[in-house]
Amino acid sequence: MESVFSFIETRKNLRKSTPVVQMAIDRDTVSPVLFNSSATAIFENRRLSHSDELLQEMMKYSAGGVKNFAEGIKCASNLINKYHDPLKVNLVIFLSDGLGILPENKLRELCQLETNLE
């Protein structure tokens, strides 16, 4: 969770740099996906402008269990398809505790999604 906190803090600090950056970051949204044997989105497409509330919600969860990367990638792919916005930079930040087996073919499919949606 430290990396999530670091990401949100970085976005908050960048927000202060210029009004243009502030407007862009205020439009940023996030859909955190938790996965072990199954995957679920904690919440979907929420704006980062309320980052403290988002962090509080995410801190309710912890890592554990069997890592099924395929389910996490599938859930992330569904969210990308559901919320893709060609006017935004659409990002996927995939975090893991490093345990489990990563299915490279599913990861490649996820990486190709943005290209296919344009």
VENBEL-V523340 format. One record per helix or strand of 3 or more residues. SS is the DSSP state (hx for helix, st for strand). FROM is the first residue (numbers start at 1). LEN is the number of residues. If there is no record, write none. Layout:
SS_FROM_LEN / SS_FROM_LEN
//
This chain:
hx_2_14 / hx_19_8 / st_33_3 / st_39_3 / hx_48_11 / hx_69_15 / hx_104_14
//
